[in-house]
Amino acid sequence: MGGGLSKVFGPAGKACEKPIDATLAKRIMGAWESVLLETRPTTKLAWGAPDGIFEHFGLVIQGGGARGVMTGQMLHPLKPYRPGWLRQLGESMDFLCSGHEPVKAAADLEAALKAIETVN
């Protein structure tokens, strides 16, 4: 796999591992990190709201002797906002890993990556 991303956590935290191209893995990790770097830290825990649910995103950073965790959350993130595209990215990864509609999931994954990479 050559240092690529291989683990996706799907529903109920079940891990799904599939090989992935190293270039695609770098794009996914870059997109994920760039969106999380835009979040604002908070000590408040959100459990839900009358008009939606909070999505919680996280990333474990390892490498070069450094380790850390970045997290962010947003009330029902929607497109065209970057957290909404990140939500689609995660769902697409889950669908690809589980084999659910792989052609559509691959197209949705690429659309989310392009949007995150180009939307300011």
N, C-alpha and C positions, 0 to 999 in steps of 0.2 A: 504494500500500500504506500510506502514511501513517505511517511509522516503525515498522511492525510487524515481527515476526520472519519471516524468509524462508528461512533456511538451516538445514537439518538434516543432520547428518553421520551417515550410516548405516553399514552394514557396510564394513569395510576403509577407512573414512575417506572414502567417496565422498559428495560433497555432493549434496544434493537440494534444490532451491529451488521453493517453492510459495507463492503469496500466502496471507496469513492475516489475519484480522480484527485490528485494532489492540487491541481490548479483550481478545481471547483471547491475543494475544501478550504483553500486560502481565501477565496471569494466569500464563502459562507462565513468563515470566522471573522473576516474583515468587516462584513456587513453587520454581523451580530455585535461586534465590539463597537463599531461606530455609532450604532443606535443607542447602545447602553451608555456610552460616554456622554450622550446628550441628556441623560436622566438627571434629576435632582435628588440627592439623598434625603431620606426622611426616616424618622424613628417611629412614625405612626404606621400601624398595620391596618390595611384596608381589607375588609372581608366581603364587601359587596355594597351595592347601592340600589335604590328603587328602580333605576333605569339601566342597569347593566351589571356586569361583573368586572372585577379587576383581573387583568392578566399579569402574571409575574414572570419576568424574563431573567435569566441568569447565565453567567459564563464563568467557568473556572479557568484561570490563567496559569499555565505552567511553562517553564522553559527558562533557560539562562540562569538557573538558580533562584528565580523569583516565582512566587506563587501568590495567588490571590483570587478573590471572588468579586465579581461585579454583578449587581442586580438592579432591576428597575421594575416599576409597575405602572400601569395606566388603566384607567377605566375604559373598558371595551374599546381598545384601539381600532380605529378604522382607517382604511385607505382614503385619501392619498397621503396620509401622514406616515412617516417612517416607522413608528411602532406598529401601525396597521399592516404595513408590508412585512415587518418582522414576524408578526403573527402568522401571516400567510406563508412565510418562509418556513417557520416551524411546523405548521400543519402539512406543508408539502413534503418536508423531510420525513415526517411520521408516515404519511401515505406511501412514499417511496420505500421506506424501510419495511412496511407491512405488506407491500405488493398491491395496495388498493389503488386502482386506476393509475397505473404507473405512467402512462403517456401524458395524461392530464396533469398529474402531480409534477412531472418533470417540466412541463410548460409553465405551470404556476410557480415553480421554484425559480426558473429563469426570469420570469416576469417580475417576481419579488426582488431578486438580486439586482436586476437592471434598475428598478425603481429606487431601491435604497442607494445604489451607487450614483444615481443622477439627481434625485430629489433633494433639494436643500431645505 
